[in-house]
């Protein structure tokens, strides 16, 4: 008969590891975003209409 308790704990530990990996990746991406240089915003002049 399968050891359901061991199967449960194995799956639980793997789930915890997966969540830790995702949380770490999210934190790293947030730090990358925070530390990224601010992009330069350029305001373009309005287009002239053909009627003018």
ABEGO torsion letter per residue (X at the ends): XBBAAAAAAAAAAAAAAAAAAAAAAAAAAAAAAAABBBBBBBBBBBBBBAAX
